[in-house]
Amino acid sequence: MLDRATFDRKPGLEGVVKGRGENQPAEQGVGDKFQAETKYTPEKIGGRYLDWNTMPDRYKDYDESFHKVPLPDPKIDRAADIWNAISKRRSVRQYTFHNSMPLKELALLLWATQGITAESRQFQFRAAPSAGGLYPIETYLMARNVEGLEPGIYHFRPHRFDLECLKAGDWSVDLANAALGQRIVADAQTCFIWTAVVERSKWKYRQRAYRYIYLDAGHIAQNLYLAGTAAGMGVCGIGAFFDDRVNDLLGVDGVEETAVYLASVGLIAG
Ligand SMILES: Cc1cc2nc3c(=O)[nH]c(=O)nc-3n(C[C@H](O)[C@H](O)[C@H](O)COP(=O)(O)O)c2cc1C
């Protein structure tokens, strides 16, 4: 485990994680089996009865004992050029450590990733698409240096547009250690942590749900990348992490709800 002092001396891990050597034979494992067994084929696609009585709730709420922080109105008060954002988007790994991110900017990013953007017959649609409109992804934040927000681990509620404080304190180094020691996580002003509430999607798609969960997370993360770029902030998607360390930090069980993806967000240095 690395502490803050070590992080401050350590170069980034980027590029250190080694890939499979070119001459090694391709391994057949659980991933290949999963891909094969979750294929839709005309023979397998037969209709299935959906039990609407057991449909899982699309929203998660912690009880009243968890402090709620309302988020500022994410009003879009600036022009953003989508073509420019696409062409400028990069994974940014250098952040200014000491400056704080305005809460208004964080609110805008949360809205861009999972904000409710339309309502029709009591159904709420969000900024990113989701297979079957089931929205299995939950958003948590590790906030290290956000103006007006105590450092801590938070849960975002799209339907209330607020944050629930799960635990106070600076968890940046703990999360960085859980992310294989990647210093971008320790240096970022905040880090998005996305989990999946698996049953929300499994209720309809069974084992194929896992494909959709990962696709959903990708859509959300791309919105974060583009919105972050448009707002002048640096984003880096992070897939390398010790799953259960992240799950433990959030207090989720890693089975019914499990971490799937992270993204560091920081103010850009220089
Ligand atoms: C699913 C996924 C996982 C990633 N995981 C990491 C990571 O753990 N650490 C990191 O530094 N970058 C990570 N990245 C960023 C990629 O390294 C980056 O997207 C790639 O090098 C291309 O560069 P660009 O995003 O600037 O175009 C990840 C990107 C994706 C899409």
Ligand as a Chemical Component Dictionary entry (heavy atoms), coordinates in Angstrom:
data_LIG
# 
_chem_comp.id                   LIG 
_chem_comp.type                 NON-POLYMER 
_chem_comp.pdbx_formal_charge   0 
_chem_comp.three_letter_code    LIG 
# 
loop_
_chem_comp_atom.comp_id 
_chem_comp_atom.atom_id 
_chem_comp_atom.alt_atom_id 
_chem_comp_atom.type_symbol 
_chem_comp_atom.charge 
_chem_comp_atom.model_Cartn_x 
_chem_comp_atom.model_Cartn_y 
_chem_comp_atom.model_Cartn_z 
_chem_comp_atom.pdbx_ordinal 
LIG C1  C1  C 0 -12.017 0.624 -20.770 1  
LIG C2  C2  C 0 -10.831 1.534 -20.606 2  
LIG C3  C3  C 0 -9.971  1.339 -19.533 3  
LIG C4  C4  C 0 -8.890  2.202 -19.339 4  
LIG N1  N1  N 0 -8.104  2.029 -18.238 5  
LIG C5  C5  C 0 -7.080  2.884 -18.019 6  
LIG C6  C6  C 0 -6.310  2.784 -16.818 7  
LIG O1  O1  O 0 -6.557  1.950 -15.949 8  
LIG N2  N2  N 0 -5.291  3.677 -16.658 9  
LIG C7  C7  C 0 -4.999  4.645 -17.574 10 
LIG O2  O2  O 0 -4.074  5.409 -17.344 11 
LIG N3  N3  N 0 -5.724  4.765 -18.711 12 
LIG C8  C8  C 0 -6.761  3.919 -18.951 13 
LIG N4  N4  N 0 -7.550  4.070 -20.074 14 
LIG C9  C9  C 0 -7.237  5.135 -21.048 15 
LIG C10 C10 C 0 -6.570  4.550 -22.302 16 
LIG O3  O3  O 0 -5.236  4.218 -22.000 17 
LIG C11 C11 C 0 -6.646  5.601 -23.426 18 
LIG O4  O4  O 0 -8.008  5.776 -23.783 19 
LIG C12 C12 C 0 -5.864  5.167 -24.639 20 
LIG O5  O5  O 0 -4.478  5.132 -24.385 21 
LIG C13 C13 C 0 -6.104  6.078 -25.835 22 
LIG O6  O6  O 0 -5.774  7.414 -25.513 23 
LIG P1  P1  P 0 -6.854  8.604 -25.547 24 
LIG O7  O7  O 0 -7.984  8.262 -24.603 25 
LIG O8  O8  O 0 -6.101  9.819 -25.097 26 
LIG O9  O9  O 0 -7.353  8.721 -26.929 27 
LIG C14 C14 C 0 -8.630  3.243 -20.263 28 
LIG C15 C15 C 0 -9.504  3.436 -21.340 29 
LIG C16 C16 C 0 -10.597 2.612 -21.503 30 
LIG C17 C17 C 0 -11.551 2.877 -22.649 31 
# 
loop_
_chem_comp_bond.comp_id 
_chem_comp_bond.atom_id_1 
_chem_comp_bond.atom_id_2 
_chem_comp_bond.value_order 
_chem_comp_bond.pdbx_ordinal 
LIG C1  C2  SING 1  
LIG C2  C3  SING 2  
LIG C2  C16 DOUB 3  
LIG C3  C4  DOUB 4  
LIG C4  N1  SING 5  
LIG C4  C14 SING 6  
LIG N1  C5  DOUB 7  
LIG C5  C6  SING 8  
LIG C5  C8  SING 9  
LIG C6  O1  DOUB 10 
LIG C6  N2  SING 11 
LIG N2  C7  SING 12 
LIG C7  O2  DOUB 13 
LIG C7  N3  SING 14 
LIG N3  C8  DOUB 15 
LIG C8  N4  SING 16 
LIG N4  C9  SING 17 
LIG N4  C14 SING 18 
LIG C9  C10 SING 19 
LIG C10 O3  SING 20 
LIG C10 C11 SING 21 
LIG C11 O4  SING 22 
LIG C11 C12 SING 23 
LIG C12 O5  SING 24 
LIG C12 C13 SING 25 
LIG C13 O6  SING 26 
LIG O6  P1  SING 27 
LIG P1  O7  DOUB 28 
LIG P1  O8  SING 29 
LIG P1  O9  SING 30 
LIG C14 C15 DOUB 31 
LIG C15 C16 SING 32 
LIG C16 C17 SING 33 
# 
